[in-house]
């Protein structure tokens, strides 16, 4: 009986061992088949990937500097084709960038006419032939004359300056050739007019006065002229330096 039980137990072990071995072999075969299928599937997809890569368009790149250079070349070609139009556009762009106040100031300057004076304005103020100097002048010369005409008189300063001018001319070595018709000073301006019987002496005397200590003028307009009736004559306007103290 014991022998029979032992045989049965041994047989059961053999059967269990055989069943286990068969299952392992089947699983390994199934796994190998699955791996082969996966490999074949991946191999099948490879040609498609290569095909897509072969037909894919390369990425386009742009050089910004090249585009700017091309645009600049186009502008240069357009300017060569129509230079007049290009210059007009450039002028308009320049004017558009100017501040309004600058444009207005430039416009006012462009339309402003030089200051002139009429014979009626000189009547009773400047006798002949000196009036011809002013009638033939314009701009700053006339503006200075109008300031002189409208300036109030500082009698203390004007009398002293007039006397110094007359004394210098009279004492100059060439003073005998000069005939002073009028020396008139006000508060900061003096008008000097007269005749130069030599013809070139007044400019020498005037240059000598300009280096004297009491001569404090920094702006001057002067003119010389000639007439058959009066000969050589001169007309001068001199203006004192602003903020300079009156001469002692």
JOBEL-V602334 format. One record per backbone hydrogen bond with DSSP energy under -0.5 kcal/mol. CO is the residue of the C=O (numbers start at 1). NH is the residue of the N-H. E is the energy in kcal/mol with one decimal. If there is no record, write none. Layout:
CO/NH/E + CO/NH/E
This chain:
1/5/-2.1 + 2/6/-2.1 + 3/7/-2.1 + 4/8/-2.2 + 5/9/-2.3 + 6/10/-2.2 + 7/11/-2.3 + 8/12/-2.1 + 9/13/-1.7 + 10/14/-2.1 + 11/15/-2.6 + 12/16/-2.3 + 13/17/-2.6 + 14/18/-2.3 + 15/19/-2.3 + 16/20/-2.2 + 17/21/-1.8 + 18/22/-1.9 + 19/23/-1.9 + 20/24/-1.9 + 21/25/-2.0 + 22/26/-2.0 + 23/27/-2.3 + 24/28/-2.2 + 25/29/-2.0 + 26/30/-2.2 + 27/31/-2.4 + 28/32/-2.2 + 29/33/-2.2 + 30/34/-2.1 + 31/35/-2.3 + 32/36/-2.1 + 33/37/-2.2 + 34/38/-2.4 + 35/39/-2.4 + 36/40/-2.6 + 37/41/-2.3 + 38/42/-2.4 + 39/43/-2.6 + 40/44/-2.1 + 41/45/-1.3 + 42/46/-1.2 + 43/47/-0.7 + 44/48/-0.5 + 45/49/-1.8 + 46/50/-2.3 + 47/51/-2.3 + 48/52/-2.4 + 49/53/-2.3 + 50/54/-2.0 + 51/55/-1.6 + 52/56/-0.8 + 62/64/-0.8 + 63/67/-2.0 + 64/68/-2.7 + 65/69/-2.4 + 66/70/-2.4 + 67/71/-2.5 + 68/72/-2.6 + 69/73/-2.4 + 70/74/-2.2 + 71/75/-2.1 + 72/76/-2.4 + 73/77/-2.5 + 74/78/-2.4 + 75/79/-2.2 + 76/80/-2.1 + 77/81/-2.2 + 78/82/-2.1 + 82/86/-1.7 + 83/87/-2.5 + 84/88/-1.9 + 85/89/-2.4 + 86/90/-2.4 + 87/91/-2.3 + 88/92/-2.4 + 89/93/-2.5 + 90/94/-2.2 + 91/95/-2.4 + 92/96/-2.1 + 93/97/-1.2 + 94/98/-0.7 + 95/98/-0.7 + 99/102/-0.5 + 99/103/-2.0 + 100/104/-2.5 + 101/105/-2.3 + 102/106/-2.6 + 103/107/-2.3 + 104/108/-2.7 + 105/109/-2.0 + 106/110/-2.3 + 107/111/-2.0 + 108/112/-1.3 + 115/139/-2.3 + 118/122/-1.1 + 119/123/-1.0 + 122/125/-2.4 + 122/126/-2.2 + 127/130/-0.6 + 127/131/-1.3 + 129/132/-1.4 + 130/133/-1.0 + 130/134/-1.0 + 131/135/-2.5 + 132/136/-1.6 + 134/137/-1.3 + 138/141/-0.9 + 139/143/-2.2 + 140/144/-2.3 + 141/145/-1.9 + 142/146/-2.4 + 143/147/-1.8 + 144/148/-2.2 + 145/149/-2.7 + 146/150/-1.8 + 147/151/-1.1 + 153/155/-0.9 + 154/158/-3.3 + 155/159/-2.3 + 156/160/-1.3 + 157/161/-2.5 + 158/162/-2.4 + 159/163/-1.9 + 160/164/-1.8 + 161/165/-2.2 + 162/166/-2.2 + 163/167/-2.5 + 164/168/-2.2 + 165/169/-2.1 + 166/170/-2.4 + 167/171/-2.1 + 168/172/-0.9 + 169/172/-0.6 + 172/175/-1.7 + 174/177/-1.9 + 175/178/-1.6 + 177/197/-2.6 + 178/180/-0.5 + 179/181/-0.6 + 179/195/-2.7 + 182/193/-2.4 + 184/191/-3.3 + 186/154/-1.3 + 188/240/-3.7 + 189/186/-2.2 + 190/238/-2.3 + 191/184/-2.7 + 192/236/-3.0 + 193/181/-1.6 + 193/182/-2.1 + 194/234/-2.5 + 195/179/-2.5 + 195/197/-0.7 + 200/204/-0.6 + 201/204/-0.7 + 201/205/-2.2 + 202/206/-2.8 + 203/207/-1.7 + 204/208/-1.7 + 205/209/-2.1 + 206/210/-1.5 + 208/211/-1.1 + 209/212/-1.9 + 212/215/-1.1 + 214/216/-0.9 + 216/241/-3.0 + 219/239/-2.8 + 221/237/-3.0 + 223/235/-2.4 + 225/233/-2.7 + 227/231/-2.7 + 231/227/-1.6 + 232/196/-1.9 + 233/225/-2.6 + 234/194/-1.7 + 235/223/-2.3 + 236/192/-2.8 + 237/221/-2.6 + 238/190/-2.5 + 239/218/-2.2 + 239/219/-1.4 + 241/244/-1.7
